[in-house]
Amino acid sequence: MAITVSLVALFGLVLFFLLRSRTLGAGAAFIAAGFGFFLASTGAAKPINTLAASLIETVTNL
């Protein structure tokens, strides 16, 4: 679990700087996919899924 959390932090930090510098390309896509993969295996996955489901439901009810 400690390794997963540190990889999430690493990918999140790299993704933040890539987006901030507007350097979007194959590297940014790889970092984003890696960030999502490691984030899904943490305890944050359930709240993120709940939030996404709530947002989708809200948009469909508009």
C-alpha positions as CSV (number, residue, x, y, z in Angstrom):
1,M,0.0,0.0,0.0
2,A,2.8,2.4,0.8
3,I,4.3,1.9,-2.7
4,T,1.0,2.5,-4.3
5,V,0.4,5.7,-2.5
6,S,3.9,7.0,-3.3
7,L,3.3,6.2,-7.0
8,V,0.0,8.0,-7.0
9,A,1.7,11.1,-5.5
10,L,4.5,10.8,-8.1
11,F,2.2,10.5,-11.0
12,G,-0.1,13.2,-9.7
13,L,2.9,15.6,-9.3
14,V,4.2,14.9,-12.8
15,L,0.8,15.2,-14.3
16,F,0.2,18.6,-12.6
17,F,3.5,20.0,-13.9
18,L,2.8,18.6,-17.4
19,L,-0.6,20.2,-17.5
20,R,0.7,23.5,-16.0
21,S,3.4,23.8,-18.6
22,R,0.9,22.9,-21.4
23,T,3.1,20.0,-22.5
24,L,0.5,17.6,-23.7
25,G,1.5,14.6,-25.8
26,A,2.2,10.9,-25.5
27,G,4.1,11.4,-22.3
28,A,1.3,13.2,-20.6
29,A,-1.2,10.6,-21.7
30,F,1.1,7.9,-20.2
31,I,1.4,9.8,-17.0
32,A,-2.3,10.3,-16.8
33,A,-3.1,6.7,-17.4
34,G,-0.5,5.6,-14.8
35,F,-1.9,8.1,-12.3
36,G,-5.4,6.7,-12.9
37,F,-4.3,3.1,-12.6
38,F,-2.5,3.6,-9.3
39,L,-5.2,5.9,-7.9
40,A,-7.8,3.1,-8.6
41,S,-5.9,0.8,-6.2
42,T,-6.0,3.2,-3.3
43,G,-8.7,4.0,-0.7
44,A,-9.6,7.0,-2.8
45,A,-11.2,4.9,-5.5
46,K,-14.6,4.5,-3.9
47,P,-15.2,8.2,-3.1
48,I,-14.0,9.1,-6.6
49,N,-16.5,6.6,-8.2
50,T,-19.3,8.0,-5.9
51,L,-18.5,11.5,-7.0
52,A,-18.4,10.6,-10.7
53,A,-21.7,8.8,-10.4
54,S,-23.3,11.8,-8.6
55,L,-22.1,14.2,-11.3
56,I,-23.4,12.0,-14.1
57,E,-26.8,11.7,-12.3
58,T,-26.9,15.5,-11.8
59,V,-26.1,16.2,-15.5
60,T,-28.8,13.8,-16.7
61,N,-31.4,15.4,-14.4
62,L,-30.7,18.9,-15.8
